[in-house]
Amino acid sequence: MEFFTFAWVGDPQVWLSLVTLSALEIVLGIDNLVFIAILTGRLPEHQRALGRKVGLALALVTRLMLLATLAWIVGLTQPLFEIAGKDFSWRDIILIAGGLFLLWKATVEIHEMVEKDEDEADRPEGAAGVTFKSVVIQIAIIDIIFSLDSVITAVGMADQLWVMVAAVVMAMILMIVASNPLANFVAAHPTVKMLALSFLLLIGVILIADGFGMHVPKGYIYFALAFSVAVETLNHVVRARRKRLRAEAGARP
């Protein structure tokens, strides 16, 4: 596998793989970005932006470290043991553990939203014990899961290491740019946050299923999320229009 040569300049296959892999890395990074946005939303406001930057920086470092150990990554897909006729590798174990972690975390966050008393003030720092360090540790754990899936996909799509590195870096730059607007939007709209948490639940189920050898294309989940967000956006437009009409009616003599 080549790291870098100048032969790529006139090779359309290299350009195609770079563009395709960059787009795929962005798509695969959506779930990671949503998780970071929700988790850093539990921090005090002055720490949220820093938390998102640290989380995405950890995601980038994790991906680059995994790319630098391609032989180890390939070894993770080799069968480790067998249960009931199903081979399990280290990749399967990591995916199952990550899926269970996502299910747990999303369930805890949903419980926090639903069970909170109506007269209870919002607490940016979330439940007791939530600190910047604990949030960064949780982000680092889930980064390993998402990065593993992303890097394995990259290895299967590109032959040159520099193409994989460039695609990962470009995708991460775009995610950093989009992180603050996305996090602010999720924080300002509780229904969108609930949709995002439901999305994480689905991703957790998909990771567990993938770990047991039942592959479910993430495109279905992304489409469902996009459709739900589009419906919720229409709801916001309708509510804003009704509010404006009521305000205009109240201003009339």
C-alpha positions as CSV (number, residue, x, y, z in Angstrom):
1,M,0.0,0.0,0.0
2,E,1.5,3.3,-1.1
3,F,1.6,6.3,1.2
4,F,2.2,9.1,-1.4
5,T,3.2,9.4,-5.0
6,F,2.7,12.1,-7.6
7,A,1.1,9.7,-10.0
8,W,-2.3,10.6,-8.5
9,V,-2.4,14.0,-10.2
10,G,-3.5,12.5,-13.5
11,D,-5.3,9.5,-12.2
12,P,-9.1,10.0,-12.1
13,Q,-9.5,6.9,-10.0
14,V,-7.6,8.5,-7.2
15,W,-9.6,11.7,-7.4
16,L,-12.8,9.7,-7.4
17,S,-11.8,7.6,-4.4
18,L,-10.8,10.8,-2.5
19,V,-14.1,12.5,-3.1
20,T,-16.2,9.4,-2.5
21,L,-14.3,8.5,0.7
22,S,-14.5,12.1,2.0
23,A,-18.2,12.2,1.5
24,L,-18.6,8.8,3.2
25,E,-16.4,9.8,6.1
26,I,-18.7,12.8,6.6
27,V,-21.8,10.6,6.5
28,L,-20.2,8.1,8.9
29,G,-19.2,11.0,11.2
30,I,-22.8,12.3,11.6
31,D,-23.6,9.9,14.5
32,N,-20.4,10.8,16.2
33,L,-21.1,14.5,15.8
34,V,-24.7,14.1,17.2
35,F,-23.3,12.2,20.2
36,I,-20.7,14.9,20.9
37,A,-23.3,17.6,20.6
38,I,-25.7,15.9,23.1
39,L,-23.0,15.0,25.6
40,T,-21.3,18.4,25.6
41,G,-24.8,20.0,26.1
42,R,-24.6,18.7,29.7
43,L,-21.6,20.9,30.4
44,P,-21.7,24.5,31.6
45,E,-22.1,26.9,28.6
46,H,-18.6,28.3,28.8
47,Q,-17.2,24.7,28.4
48,R,-19.4,23.4,25.6
49,A,-17.4,24.8,22.6
50,L,-14.2,23.6,24.1
51,G,-15.7,20.2,24.8
52,R,-16.8,19.8,21.2
53,K,-13.4,20.8,19.9
54,V,-11.6,18.4,22.2
55,G,-14.1,15.6,21.2
56,L,-13.6,16.1,17.5
57,A,-9.8,16.5,18.0
58,L,-9.9,13.1,19.8
59,A,-11.9,11.6,16.9
60,L,-9.3,12.9,14.4
61,V,-6.4,11.6,16.4
62,T,-8.1,8.2,16.9
63,R,-8.7,7.8,13.2
64,L,-5.2,8.8,12.2
65,M,-3.7,6.4,14.8
66,L,-5.9,3.6,13.5
67,L,-4.9,4.4,9.9
68,A,-1.2,4.2,11.0
69,T,-1.8,0.7,12.3
70,L,-3.5,-0.9,9.3
71,A,-2.0,-4.3,9.9
72,W,-3.5,-4.3,13.4
73,I,-6.9,-3.1,12.0
74,V,-7.0,-6.0,9.6
75,G,-6.2,-8.4,12.4
76,L,-9.2,-7.1,14.3
77,T,-11.5,-8.7,11.7
78,Q,-10.0,-12.1,12.1
79,P,-12.1,-14.7,14.0
80,L,-11.2,-14.8,17.7
81,F,-13.7,-17.4,19.0
82,E,-16.9,-19.1,18.0
83,I,-20.3,-19.2,19.8
84,A,-23.3,-21.2,18.4
85,G,-21.6,-21.4,15.0
86,K,-20.9,-17.7,14.8
87,D,-17.3,-16.4,14.7
88,F,-16.6,-13.3,16.8
89,S,-13.6,-11.0,16.2
90,W,-12.3,-8.1,18.2
91,R,-14.1,-5.8,15.9
92,D,-17.4,-7.6,16.7
93,I,-16.8,-7.3,20.4
94,I,-15.9,-3.6,20.2
95,L,-19.0,-2.9,18.1
96,I,-21.3,-4.8,20.5
97,A,-19.8,-3.0,23.5
98,G,-20.1,0.3,21.8
99,G,-23.7,-0.4,20.9
100,L,-24.6,-1.2,24.5
101,F,-22.8,2.0,25.6
102,L,-24.9,4.0,23.2
103,L,-28.1,2.4,24.3
104,W,-27.3,3.1,27.9
105,K,-26.2,6.7,27.4
106,A,-29.2,7.6,25.1
107,T,-31.6,5.9,27.6
108,V,-30.2,7.9,30.5
109,E,-30.4,11.2,28.5
110,I,-34.1,10.4,27.5
111,H,-34.9,9.6,31.1
112,E,-33.4,12.9,32.2
113,M,-35.5,14.8,29.7
114,V,-38.8,13.0,30.3
115,E,-38.7,12.6,34.1
116,K,-37.5,16.2,34.9
117,D,-40.2,18.1,36.8
118,E,-41.8,20.9,34.9
119,D,-40.8,23.5,37.6
120,E,-37.3,22.2,37.7
121,A,-34.8,24.7,36.2
122,D,-32.6,23.5,33.4
123,R,-29.1,22.6,34.6
124,P,-26.5,22.8,31.8
125,E,-24.2,20.7,33.8
126,G,-26.8,17.9,33.8
127,A,-26.8,15.2,36.5
128,A,-24.6,15.3,39.5
129,G,-21.1,14.1,38.8
130,V,-21.0,15.4,35.2
131,T,-17.7,17.0,34.7
132,F,-15.6,18.1,31.7
133,K,-13.2,15.2,32.4
134,S,-16.1,12.6,32.5
135,V,-17.6,14.0,29.3
136,V,-14.2,13.9,27.5
137,I,-13.7,10.3,28.6
138,Q,-17.1,9.2,27.3
139,I,-16.4,11.0,24.0
140,A,-13.0,9.2,23.8
141,I,-14.7,5.8,24.3
142,I,-17.3,6.3,21.6
143,D,-14.7,7.8,19.3
144,I,-13.0,4.5,19.3
145,I,-16.2,2.7,18.2
146,F,-17.1,5.1,15.4
147,S,-13.5,5.5,14.3
148,L,-13.0,1.8,13.9
149,D,-16.1,1.5,11.7
150,S,-14.9,4.5,9.7
151,V,-11.3,3.4,9.2
152,I,-12.3,-0.2,8.2
153,T,-14.6,1.4,5.5
154,A,-11.7,3.6,4.4
155,V,-9.3,0.7,4.1
156,G,-11.8,-1.2,1.9
157,M,-12.3,1.8,-0.4
158,A,-8.8,3.2,-1.0
159,D,-5.4,1.7,-1.9
160,Q,-3.2,4.7,-0.9
161,L,-2.8,5.7,2.7
162,W,-2.5,9.4,2.0
163,V,-6.0,9.3,0.3
164,M,-7.5,7.9,3.5
165,V,-5.7,10.4,5.7
166,A,-6.7,13.3,3.4
167,A,-10.4,12.1,3.4
168,V,-10.5,11.8,7.2
169,V,-8.9,15.3,7.7
170,M,-11.3,17.0,5.2
171,A,-14.3,15.3,6.8
172,M,-13.2,16.3,10.3
173,I,-12.6,19.9,9.3
174,L,-16.2,20.1,7.9
175,M,-17.5,18.5,11.2
176,I,-15.6,21.1,13.3
177,V,-17.2,23.9,11.3
178,A,-20.7,22.3,11.6
179,S,-20.4,21.3,15.3
180,N,-21.3,24.6,16.9
181,P,-24.4,25.3,14.7
182,L,-25.6,21.7,15.1
183,A,-25.1,21.7,18.9
184,N,-26.8,25.1,19.3
185,F,-29.8,23.9,17.2
186,V,-30.2,20.7,19.2
187,A,-29.9,22.5,22.5
188,A,-32.5,25.1,21.5
189,H,-35.1,22.6,20.3
190,P,-36.0,19.8,22.8
191,T,-37.9,17.8,20.2
192,V,-34.9,17.8,17.9
193,K,-32.8,16.6,20.8
194,M,-35.3,13.8,21.4
195,L,-35.0,12.8,17.7
196,A,-31.2,12.8,18.0
197,L,-31.3,10.6,21.1
198,S,-33.7,8.2,19.3
199,F,-31.2,8.2,16.4
200,L,-28.4,7.2,18.8
201,L,-30.6,4.4,20.1
202,L,-31.0,3.1,16.5
203,I,-27.3,3.4,15.9
204,G,-26.6,1.4,19.1
205,V,-29.0,-1.3,17.8
206,I,-27.2,-1.3,14.4
207,L,-23.8,-1.6,16.0
208,I,-24.9,-4.6,18.1
209,A,-26.5,-6.2,15.1
210,D,-23.4,-5.7,13.1
211,G,-21.3,-7.2,15.9
212,F,-23.5,-10.3,15.6
213,G,-23.1,-10.5,11.8
214,M,-26.4,-8.9,10.8
215,H,-25.4,-5.9,8.7
216,V,-28.0,-3.1,8.4
217,P,-27.1,-0.3,6.0
218,K,-26.9,3.0,7.9
219,G,-28.5,4.8,5.0
220,Y,-31.9,3.6,6.2
221,I,-31.3,5.2,9.6
222,Y,-29.9,8.4,8.1
223,F,-33.0,8.7,5.8
224,A,-35.3,8.1,8.7
225,L,-33.5,10.8,10.7
226,A,-33.6,13.3,7.8
227,F,-37.3,12.7,7.3
228,S,-38.0,13.2,11.0
229,V,-36.0,16.4,11.1
230,A,-37.8,17.7,7.9
231,V,-41.2,17.0,9.6
232,E,-40.1,18.7,12.8
233,T,-38.8,21.7,10.7
234,L,-42.2,22.0,9.1
235,N,-43.8,22.0,12.6
236,H,-41.5,24.8,13.7
237,V,-42.5,26.8,10.6
238,V,-46.2,26.3,11.3
239,R,-45.8,27.3,15.0
240,A,-43.8,30.4,14.1
241,R,-46.4,31.4,11.6
242,R,-49.3,30.9,14.1
243,K,-47.3,32.9,16.7
244,R,-46.8,35.7,14.2
245,L,-50.5,35.8,13.3
246,R,-51.5,35.9,16.9
247,A,-49.1,38.7,17.5
248,E,-50.5,40.7,14.5
249,A,-54.1,40.0,15.6
250,G,-53.3,41.3,19.1
251,A,-51.7,44.5,17.8
252,R,-54.8,45.4,15.8
253,P,-57.1,48.1,17.4
